[in-house]
Amino acid sequence: MTPVAQTPSTPRPAKPRLLTGLAVKDGFIRHPFDLEFGVRTSGLIAGRHLKCGHSNDRHITAYYGIAPSVFKSILVRWRRCRPVAHIDEFTFVDLGAGMGRALLLASEYPFRSVIGVELHPTLARIARRNLKLWRSTGRPQAPMRLICADAAAFVPPPGPCLAFLFNPFGAPVLRRILALWARNFAGRPGQLDLLYVNNEQEHVLEQHPGFTRLFQGQVRRSHADVVADHRILTSQPAAEYAATPWEDCSIYRWTRA
């Protein structure tokens, strides 16, 4: 009997490896926000797992999506601070946007535009998919885009800006960002406001002569977000991060003429 030659099968492409913190073995649990809207913003990724070969890698803190209730509350507080212009004149800029949860939430307000800046290519790719899904729901009131770039080199757009940071990086990067934005807003008092959630590097802003603090305090999570974040953070194998019912937050305004 003559043996039949076997046609070699085409090997299946390797499945992309998940970032550490996004697999079930890492304690990954989807946040109710993702379950409700079909997006992908859940997971906790420590800074050591977000290295991408950039000189700023050592200053990355971690990735975690902001509690929706905290985001909405800090926006309410900002609007009470009497911004220099109506919200539809402001560009919202999320520096260290991660998978884009804050961008999705911000787009439900009538900003001039909503921009996210994220250094890590995998997070940026996920964020872009989330933005595409979000647009298909018809929820956005503002145009959205995600830029994969170094936040410390991002030049702010013209017009009033609202910068947002969810403690994405350490003091050295924050200092460079403040210096760059200060140069761009020189002589334009009031046209730059900054929302800082989980304000671990508060001292950097306190030391900058051009910024005036408008608010500092605890912004509480809703009960649903307290329950969700507690469940997610206590599921970590190493239990590195603690869940609290609030976030320490600050609001600053550029006042240097």
MIVOKOL-295431 format. One record per residue (C-alpha): x, y, z; residue number from 1; residue in one letter. Coordinates in pm, 1 decimal. Example, Ala and Ser with C-alpha at 12.3 -4.5 7.8 and 13.67 -1.06 7.14 Angstrom:
BEGIN
        u        v        w   n res
   1230.0   -450.0    780.0   1   A
   1367.0   -106.0    714.0   2   S
# end
This chain:
BEGIN
        u        v        w   n res
      0.0      0.0      0.0   1   M
    135.7    334.8   -103.8   2   T
    131.6    589.1    179.8   3   P
    -61.6    906.0    110.7   4   V
    140.8   1221.8    153.3   5   A
      7.9   1446.4    425.4   6   Q
    -46.9   1811.1    336.7   7   T
    105.3   2017.1    614.5   8   P
   -162.7   2214.1    792.0   9   S
   -130.2   2589.3    822.3  10   T
    -40.3   2670.0   1180.1  11   P
   -291.3   2884.3   1361.8  12   R
   -167.1   3229.5   1451.7  13   P
    -69.0   3257.2   1815.5  14   A
   -332.2   3420.7   2031.1  15   K
   -211.8   3758.9   2155.3  16   P
    -93.0   3735.2   2512.7  17   R
   -299.9   3934.4   2758.2  18   L
   -129.3   4198.6   2965.9  19   L
    -74.1   4077.5   3320.7  20   T
   -383.7   4178.2   3510.0  21   G
   -630.3   4107.3   3229.6  22   L
   -648.8   3728.6   3267.9  23   A
   -879.6   3536.4   3499.9  24   V
   -575.6   3389.2   3678.0  25   K
   -476.7   3747.1   3767.4  26   D
   -807.5   3800.8   3942.7  27   G
   -966.8   3976.4   3644.4  28   F
  -1333.5   4064.9   3693.7  29   I
  -1538.5   4282.4   3459.8  30   R
  -1673.9   4605.6   3602.5  31   H
  -2054.1   4658.0   3573.6  32   P
  -1982.7   4950.2   3338.5  33   F
  -1834.9   4708.1   3084.7  34   D
  -2111.6   4454.9   3134.1  35   L
  -2377.6   4719.6   3073.3  36   E
  -2223.6   4880.3   2764.3  37   F
  -2023.5   4598.0   2606.1  38   G
  -1689.3   4779.3   2621.9  39   V
  -1356.3   4665.9   2763.8  40   R
  -1218.4   4898.1   3031.9  41   T
  -1185.6   4658.6   3326.5  42   S
   -875.3   4514.8   3486.7  43   G
   -590.3   4624.6   3708.7  44   L
   -244.1   4635.7   3550.4  45   I
     50.2   4727.3   3770.9  46   A
    300.1   4973.4   3627.4  47   G
    574.9   4710.0   3604.1  48   R
    360.1   4524.9   3349.9  49   H
    310.4   4832.9   3129.2  50   L
    665.1   4873.4   3004.5  51   K
    687.8   4938.3   2630.8  52   C
   1051.5   5043.4   2591.1  53   G
    995.0   5414.6   2654.5  54   H
   1213.0   5623.8   2883.3  55   S
    904.1   5706.4   3092.2  56   N
    827.4   5340.8   3167.0  57   D
    968.8   5363.7   3518.3  58   R
    728.2   5646.1   3605.5  59   H
    406.6   5462.5   3512.0  60   I
    184.7   5390.3   3813.0  61   T
    -82.3   5140.7   3703.5  62   A
   -391.5   5105.5   3488.5  63   Y
   -735.0   5100.2   3647.3  64   Y
  -1056.4   5251.6   3512.6  65   G
  -1207.9   5537.9   3711.7  66   I
  -1534.4   5470.3   3894.3  67   A
  -1809.4   5627.1   3679.7  68   P
  -1967.9   5788.1   3985.6  69   S
  -1639.6   5958.8   4081.5  70   V
  -1594.6   6091.6   3728.8  71   F
  -1945.1   6236.5   3718.2  72   K
  -1907.8   6392.7   4063.4  73   S
  -1575.5   6561.4   3984.4  74   I
  -1730.3   6705.7   3665.3  75   L
  -2012.7   6852.0   3876.1  76   V
  -1758.5   7008.5   4112.6  77   R
  -1560.8   7150.7   3819.5  78   W
  -1868.8   7314.9   3668.9  79   R
  -1938.3   7476.8   4006.3  80   R
  -1591.5   7636.8   3986.6  81   C
  -1716.3   7877.4   3718.8  82   R
  -1497.5   7786.1   3419.7  83   P
  -1389.6   8072.1   3194.9  84   V
  -1610.3   7947.2   2911.2  85   A
  -1909.6   7723.9   2846.7  86   H
  -1839.1   7350.7   2840.0  87   I
  -1888.4   7336.4   2462.1  88   D
  -1579.1   7556.4   2420.4  89   E
  -1355.7   7323.5   2623.3  90   F
  -1149.8   7035.5   2488.7  91   T
  -1130.6   6747.7   2737.5  92   F
   -785.3   6584.2   2739.2  93   V
   -720.9   6261.3   2931.1  94   D
   -345.7   6226.2   2987.5  95   L
   -269.6   5857.8   3037.9  96   G
   -605.4   5747.5   2900.2  97   A
   -552.9   5372.3   2932.5  98   G
   -844.6   5181.5   2782.7  99   M
  -1051.4   5496.5   2762.7 100   G
  -1320.7   5472.6   3030.0 101   R
  -1289.0   5841.6   3119.7 102   A
  -1307.2   5931.4   2749.1 103   L
  -1633.6   5741.5   2710.7 104   L
  -1779.8   5913.0   3014.7 105   L
  -1655.4   6256.8   2906.7 106   A
  -1808.2   6216.6   2561.7 107   S
  -2154.6   6218.7   2718.9 108   E
  -2100.4   6588.0   2794.2 109   Y
  -2107.7   6853.2   2520.5 110   P
  -1733.9   6924.8   2511.3 111   F
  -1584.1   7076.3   2198.6 112   R
  -1393.2   6749.2   2164.6 113   S
  -1260.5   6463.7   2378.3 114   V
   -899.0   6350.9   2334.8 115   I
   -711.7   6067.9   2503.8 116   G
   -332.8   6035.8   2510.4 117   V
   -193.8   5690.9   2593.0 118   E
    165.1   5568.3   2567.9 119   L
    114.9   5191.1   2577.4 120   H
     20.9   5059.4   2229.7 121   P
   -192.8   4772.0   2358.2 122   T
   -399.1   4996.3   2584.5 123   L
   -430.6   5249.3   2301.5 124   A
   -554.0   4978.6   2064.0 125   R
   -817.2   4862.2   2314.5 126   I
   -923.6   5222.8   2376.6 127   A
   -974.7   5284.5   2004.5 128   R
  -1199.0   4977.8   1983.5 129   R
  -1395.9   5105.4   2282.3 130   N
  -1441.7   5444.7   2117.3 131   L
  -1571.0   5275.2   1801.9 132   K
  -1820.4   5067.8   2002.6 133   L
  -1928.5   5374.2   2200.9 134   W
  -1995.7   5575.9   1885.5 135   R
  -2222.9   5299.7   1759.5 136   S
  -2443.9   5340.8   2068.4 137   T
  -2521.2   5702.9   1986.1 138   G
  -2428.4   5810.1   2339.2 139   R
  -2144.4   6054.8   2260.0 140   P
  -2225.8   6425.4   2246.2 141   Q
  -1867.5   6516.8   2154.4 142   A
  -1620.5   6393.3   1891.6 143   P
  -1362.2   6152.3   2035.8 144   M
  -1012.7   6043.9   1938.9 145   R
   -725.3   5852.5   2094.9 146   L
   -359.6   5939.3   2032.8 147   I
    -89.9   5681.1   2107.3 148   C
    189.6   5909.8   2228.4 149   A
    392.3   6029.9   2524.6 150   D
    169.8   6253.9   2739.1 151   A
    476.7   6458.2   2837.0 152   A
    524.5   6559.1   2473.0 153   A
    159.5   6616.3   2380.3 154   F
     96.7   6977.1   2278.7 155   V
   -247.3   7091.4   2397.5 156   P
   -497.2   7204.2   2134.5 157   P
   -598.7   7570.4   2101.5 158   P
   -882.3   7710.3   2307.4 159   G
   -987.8   7632.9   2664.9 160   P
   -881.9   7288.2   2787.6 161   C
   -982.4   7060.5   3072.4 162   L
   -695.5   6821.6   3147.9 163   A
   -775.4   6499.9   3333.0 164   F
   -538.9   6271.3   3522.8 165   L
   -626.5   5955.5   3713.0 166   F
   -282.7   5928.8   3877.5 167   N
   -126.8   5780.0   3562.7 168   P
    240.3   5853.8   3632.9 169   F
    492.4   5983.2   3885.4 170   G
    623.0   6328.8   3963.7 171   A
    895.7   6355.9   3693.1 172   P
    643.9   6311.1   3410.5 173   V
    387.1   6536.8   3574.3 174   L
    648.2   6814.2   3608.9 175   R
    729.7   6793.7   3237.6 176   R
    361.7   6806.1   3145.7 177   I
    297.1   7109.9   3364.1 178   L
    598.1   7290.5   3216.1 179   A
    480.2   7220.6   2859.9 180   L
    121.3   7324.5   2927.1 181   W
    234.4   7633.9   3117.2 182   A
    430.1   7747.5   2810.3 183   R
    127.4   7693.1   2588.5 184   N
   -111.8   7877.3   2818.9 185   F
    121.7   8162.4   2911.5 186   A
    -79.0   8484.6   2914.6 187   G
   -408.7   8292.6   2897.2 188   R
   -532.5   8284.0   3259.2 189   P
   -834.1   8066.9   3324.8 190   G
   -821.5   7877.2   2995.3 191   Q
   -669.9   7563.4   3149.8 192   L
   -835.4   7365.3   3427.1 193   D
   -703.6   7036.8   3561.8 194   L
   -889.4   6750.7   3731.0 195   L
   -660.3   6526.6   3933.2 196   Y
   -812.1   6205.3   4072.0 197   V
   -614.2   5993.5   4322.2 198   N
   -384.4   6291.7   4361.7 199   N
    -69.8   6120.0   4490.0 200   E
    158.7   6380.6   4329.2 201   Q
    -36.1   6677.6   4465.7 202   E
    288.4   6839.6   4583.7 203   H
    400.2   6887.7   4221.6 204   V
    101.9   7110.6   4150.0 205   L
    132.2   7286.6   4485.2 206   E
    491.1   7381.4   4396.2 207   Q
    399.5   7521.6   4054.8 208   H
    340.8   7897.9   4079.6 209   P
    106.4   7915.2   3781.5 210   G
   -170.5   7690.3   3916.3 211   F
   -431.1   7778.4   4177.8 212   T
   -616.8   7504.4   4361.4 213   R
   -994.6   7536.7   4348.1 214   L
  -1086.1   7214.3   4528.7 215   F
   -921.4   6941.9   4731.5 216   Q
  -1106.1   6663.7   4907.8 217   G
  -1263.1   6321.2   4894.0 218   Q
  -1505.4   6240.0   4613.7 219   V
  -1714.3   5940.8   4711.8 220   R
  -1804.3   5645.2   4496.7 221   R
  -2165.6   5541.0   4459.1 222   S
  -2268.3   5230.6   4653.7 223   H
  -2266.9   5027.8   4330.8 224   A
  -1912.3   5141.2   4248.3 225   D
  -1793.9   5073.0   4605.4 226   V
  -1922.3   4715.5   4578.8 227   V
  -1779.7   4663.9   4229.9 228   A
  -1435.1   4810.3   4300.6 229   D
  -1404.6   4625.6   4632.0 230   H
  -1482.0   4295.2   4458.6 231   R
  -1238.4   4366.2   4175.7 232   I
   -947.8   4489.2   4386.9 233   L
   -975.2   4221.3   4655.2 234   T
   -964.9   3952.7   4385.3 235   S
   -598.7   4030.4   4308.7 236   Q
   -369.6   3740.0   4398.3 237   P
   -111.9   3977.5   4550.8 238   A
   -369.6   4219.5   4698.4 239   A
   -144.3   4514.8   4608.1 240   E
   -416.7   4777.4   4586.3 241   Y
   -684.0   4862.3   4842.0 242   A
  -1043.3   4961.7   4774.3 243   A
  -1179.7   5274.4   4945.1 244   T
  -1526.3   5435.0   4928.2 245   P
  -1373.6   5754.6   4785.8 246   W
  -1097.2   5905.9   4574.7 247   E
   -877.0   6193.5   4692.9 248   D
   -917.9   6459.3   4425.6 249   C
   -806.9   6810.7   4333.0 250   S
   -913.3   7074.3   4082.4 251   I
   -663.6   7335.4   3964.1 252   Y
   -681.8   7636.1   3734.6 253   R
   -402.5   7804.7   3541.2 254   W
   -405.2   8163.9   3671.1 255   T
    -64.8   8300.4   3567.5 256   R
   -115.4   8599.6   3339.3 257   A
# end
